[in-house]
């Protein structure tokens, strides 16, 4: 499929080149996830100002879209070649906490998920160039995905947001899926 050159302000999202199919999949999943969550759980925005609901939905869209974008060769390779950008990206990703604050839901759980995800992602990131990276990432992701549903009383929509956030940052983003960073170290 033909690769489109991305404008520089979109490199952090799509990398330098991205196919139309990948862009469509990224945007479609983010949009469908956001709409499906609202359709299934309209009560999550009860009694909230429109601006809070809208901002929460933008962040949920970003989490969902990032789950797909971070697995594309273009995005993965863009960050594999830029170690500092990857660390900054991991550090600034507090989306799950912001969603919880905006929706007044599971704030303490989201802080725990964010802390675990950040520490695990930094651990996985430190293993770039090592064969163990993928196994460690898979292990840490499995622990997290297995543990989140056991949190007593977690709301279903925050369960989904927390798990996708973890997938996005810990496994989708922190892993060098295409070996680009290994080639850059040599």
Long-range contacts (C-beta under 8 A, 24 or more apart in sequence): 3-74, 6-74, 11-78, 12-78, 12-85, 12-89, 13-65, 13-69, 13-75, 14-69, 14-72, 14-74, 14-75, 15-72, 15-73, 15-74, 15-75, 15-76, 15-77, 15-78, 16-74, 16-78, 17-74, 18-72, 18-74, 18-75, 22-68, 22-69, 22-72, 22-74, 25-68, 26-65, 26-68, 26-69, 26-72, 27-65, 29-64, 29-65, 29-67, 29-68, 30-61, 30-62, 30-63, 30-64, 30-65, 30-66, 30-68, 31-61, 31-64, 32-64, 33-60, 33-61, 33-63, 33-64, 33-160, 33-164, 34-60, 34-61, 34-64, 37-157, 37-160, 37-161, 40-156, 40-157, 41-155, 41-156, 41-157, 44-103, 44-105, 44-155, 44-157, 45-103, 48-102, 48-103, 48-104, 52-102, 52-103, 53-102, 55-98, 55-102, 56-98, 56-99, 56-102, 56-103, 59-95, 59-98, 59-99, 59-102, 60-99, 60-161, 62-95, 63-95, 63-96, 63-99, 63-161, 63-164, 63-165, 63-168, 64-164, 66-168, 66-169, 66-172, 66-173, 67-164, 67-167, 67-168, 67-172, 69-172, 70-168, 70-172, 70-173, 71-172, 71-177, 73-177, 73-178, 76-175, 76-176, 76-177, 76-178, 76-180, 77-178, 77-180, 79-173, 80-128, 80-176, 80-178, 80-180, 80-181, 80-184, 81-180, 81-181, 81-184, 83-128, 83-181, 86-125, 86-173, 86-174, 87-122, 87-125, 89-173, 90-118, 90-121, 90-122, 90-125, 90-169, 90-173, 90-174, 91-118, 93-117, 93-118, 93-165, 93-169, 95-165, 96-161, 96-162, 96-165, 99-158, 99-161, 100-158, 103-157, 103-158, 105-155, 105-157, 105-158, 106-151, 106-154, 106-155, 106-158, 106-162, 109-148, 109-151, 109-154, 109-158, 109-162, 110-158, 110-162, 112-151, 113-144, 113-148, 113-162, 113-165, 113-166, 114-165, 116-144, 116-166, 117-144, 117-165, 117-166, 117-169, 117-170, 118-169, 120-144, 120-170, 120-174, 121-169, 121-170, 121-173, 121-174, 122-174, 124-170, 124-171, 124-174, 124-175, 125-174, 128-176, 128-181, 128-182, 128-185, 129-176, 129-181, 129-182, 129-185, 133-175, 133-176, 134-175, 137-170, 137-171, 137-174, 137-175, 138-171, 140-170, 141-166, 141-167, 141-170, 141-171, 144-170
